[in-house]
């Protein structure tokens, strides 16, 4: 019910702004702004799609994921903002264009990641993020995760005595099974 009221209020604000621009300046300008934002949003989405494809090709082509993976995240956020710009509405288009400013985009990425972790935790999943050599990798586990230790080992040798690595980082820890819900009986 609240969502319906908020959407109705938003639609009313968009309509009032559109009519105000149409009456105060010109209806041609009001329609022109809607069309210009639509075209601009399509251009932003196209550019973001090309960036995502290029970054994906770099990853599958052997480039370092640490350099290419953040490009995919930026392209995803840029594509979403372009989609919102293309939607009819002057308020949403303006807010989406503001979200494309690098400072605002970087802040919003952190807020979205924090919210996603909160939602995963509420659903019983734990997100474990490992940062190694400038690349972050996240994994999802059911239940709580016991904090582990990072141990740097010198010379990793396999069972045949072949040196695999001169030094490696090993993560040690355990995953606890999810706790049983209280039956309340």
C-alpha positions as CSV (number, residue, x, y, z in Angstrom):
1,X,0.0,0.0,0.0
2,X,2.8,2.4,0.9
3,X,4.6,1.5,-2.4
4,X,1.4,2.4,-4.3
5,X,1.2,5.8,-2.5
6,X,4.8,6.5,-3.2
7,X,4.5,5.7,-6.8
8,X,1.4,7.8,-7.2
9,X,3.2,10.7,-5.5
10,X,6.2,10.3,-7.8
11,X,4.0,10.1,-10.9
12,X,2.1,13.2,-9.8
13,X,5.4,15.1,-9.2
14,X,6.6,14.1,-12.7
15,X,3.4,15.3,-14.2
16,X,3.3,18.6,-12.4
17,X,6.9,19.3,-13.5
18,X,6.1,18.4,-17.1
19,X,3.0,20.6,-17.1
20,X,4.9,23.5,-15.4
21,X,7.7,23.4,-18.0
22,X,5.1,23.2,-20.8
23,X,3.1,26.1,-19.5
24,X,6.0,28.3,-18.4
25,X,8.4,27.8,-21.2
26,X,7.0,25.8,-24.1
27,X,5.3,22.5,-24.7
28,X,7.8,21.8,-27.5
29,X,10.7,22.2,-24.9
30,X,8.9,19.8,-22.5
31,X,8.5,17.1,-25.2
32,X,12.0,17.8,-26.5
33,X,13.5,17.2,-23.1
34,X,11.7,13.8,-22.8
35,X,13.0,12.8,-26.3
36,X,16.5,14.1,-25.6
37,X,16.7,12.2,-22.3
38,X,15.5,9.0,-24.1
39,X,18.2,9.3,-26.8
40,X,20.8,10.2,-24.2
41,X,19.8,7.1,-22.1
42,X,20.2,4.9,-25.2
43,X,23.6,6.2,-25.9
44,X,24.7,5.7,-22.2
45,X,23.3,2.1,-22.3
46,X,25.1,1.4,-25.6
47,X,28.4,2.7,-24.3
48,X,28.1,0.7,-21.0
49,X,27.3,-2.4,-23.0
50,X,30.4,-2.0,-25.1
51,X,32.5,-1.5,-22.0
52,X,31.1,-4.6,-20.4
53,X,31.8,-6.7,-23.5
54,X,35.3,-5.4,-23.8
55,X,36.1,-6.1,-20.1
56,X,34.6,-9.6,-20.4
57,X,36.8,-10.3,-23.5
58,X,39.8,-9.1,-21.5
59,X,39.1,-11.5,-18.7
60,X,38.5,-14.5,-21.0
61,X,41.5,-13.4,-23.1
62,X,43.9,-13.8,-20.2
63,X,44.0,-10.3,-18.8
64,X,44.3,-9.8,-15.1
65,X,40.8,-10.0,-13.5
66,X,41.9,-7.4,-11.0
67,X,41.9,-4.8,-13.8
68,X,38.9,-6.0,-15.8
69,X,36.4,-7.0,-13.1
70,X,35.8,-3.5,-11.7
71,X,35.1,-2.3,-15.3
72,X,32.2,-4.8,-15.5
73,X,30.7,-3.4,-12.2
74,X,31.0,0.2,-13.4
75,X,29.5,-0.8,-16.8
76,X,26.6,-2.4,-15.0
77,X,25.9,0.6,-12.9
78,X,26.2,2.9,-15.9
79,X,23.9,0.7,-17.9
80,X,21.2,0.9,-15.1
81,X,21.6,4.6,-14.9
82,X,21.2,4.9,-18.7
83,X,18.1,2.8,-18.5
84,X,16.6,5.1,-15.9
85,X,17.6,8.2,-18.0
86,X,15.8,6.7,-21.0
87,X,12.6,6.2,-19.0
88,X,10.1,9.0,-19.5
89,X,10.3,11.5,-16.6
90,X,12.4,14.6,-16.0
91,X,13.0,13.9,-12.2
92,X,14.2,10.3,-12.7
93,X,16.4,11.3,-15.7
94,X,18.0,14.1,-13.7
95,X,18.7,11.8,-10.7
96,X,20.1,9.1,-13.0
97,X,22.4,11.6,-14.6
98,X,23.6,12.8,-11.2
99,X,24.3,9.2,-10.3
100,X,26.8,9.0,-13.3
101,X,29.1,11.6,-11.7
102,X,32.2,9.5,-10.6
103,X,32.1,10.6,-7.0
104,X,28.4,9.8,-6.6
105,X,28.8,6.5,-8.5
106,X,31.7,5.4,-6.2
107,X,29.6,6.2,-3.1
108,X,26.6,4.4,-4.4
109,X,28.6,1.3,-5.2
110,X,29.7,1.1,-1.6
111,X,26.1,1.6,-0.4
112,X,24.7,-1.0,-2.8
113,X,27.4,-3.5,-1.7
114,X,26.6,-2.9,2.0
115,X,22.9,-3.3,1.4
116,X,23.4,-6.5,-0.6
117,X,25.5,-8.0,2.2
118,X,22.8,-7.0,4.7
119,X,20.1,-8.7,2.6
120,X,22.2,-11.8,2.1
121,X,22.9,-12.0,5.9
122,X,19.1,-11.7,6.6
123,X,18.4,-14.6,4.3
124,X,20.9,-16.9,6.1
125,X,23.8,-16.4,3.7
126,X,27.3,-15.2,4.6
127,X,29.4,-13.3,2.1
128,X,33.1,-13.8,2.4
129,X,35.3,-11.5,0.4
130,X,38.9,-12.3,-0.2
131,X,41.2,-9.5,-1.4
132,X,44.4,-10.8,-2.9
133,X,46.7,-9.0,-5.3
134,X,44.3,-6.1,-5.9
135,X,41.4,-8.4,-6.8
136,X,38.4,-9.1,-4.6
137,X,36.5,-12.3,-4.8
138,X,33.3,-13.0,-2.9
139,X,31.8,-16.3,-2.1
140,X,28.4,-17.1,-0.5
141,X,28.1,-19.7,2.3
142,X,25.0,-20.9,4.1
143,X,25.2,-20.2,7.8
144,X,27.8,-18.3,9.8
145,X,31.5,-18.3,8.9
146,X,34.2,-18.7,11.6
147,X,36.9,-16.2,11.0
148,X,40.0,-17.8,9.6
149,X,43.7,-17.0,9.4
150,X,45.7,-16.0,6.4
151,X,49.0,-17.9,6.4
152,X,51.8,-17.2,4.0
153,X,53.7,-20.4,3.2
154,X,57.1,-20.6,1.6
155,X,57.4,-23.1,-1.2
156,X,54.3,-25.2,-2.0
157,X,55.2,-28.7,-3.1
158,X,52.8,-31.3,-4.4
159,X,52.7,-35.0,-3.5
160,X,55.3,-35.8,-6.2
161,X,57.8,-33.3,-4.9
162,X,57.3,-30.8,-7.7
163,X,57.4,-27.1,-6.5
164,X,54.1,-25.6,-7.4
165,X,54.8,-22.1,-6.0
166,X,57.6,-20.3,-4.3
167,X,55.1,-18.6,-1.9
168,X,51.4,-18.8,-1.5
169,X,48.6,-17.4,0.6
170,X,46.5,-20.1,2.3
171,X,43.2,-19.3,4.0
172,X,42.4,-21.5,7.0
173,X,39.0,-21.6,8.7
174,X,35.9,-23.6,9.1
175,X,32.3,-23.1,8.1
176,X,29.7,-23.7,10.8
177,X,26.5,-25.4,9.7
178,X,23.4,-23.2,9.9
179,X,21.8,-23.2,13.3
180,X,18.4,-25.0,13.6
181,X,15.5,-22.6,13.9
182,X,13.7,-22.6,17.2
183,X,10.5,-24.6,17.0
184,X,8.9,-22.6,19.8
185,X,7.2,-25.8,21.2
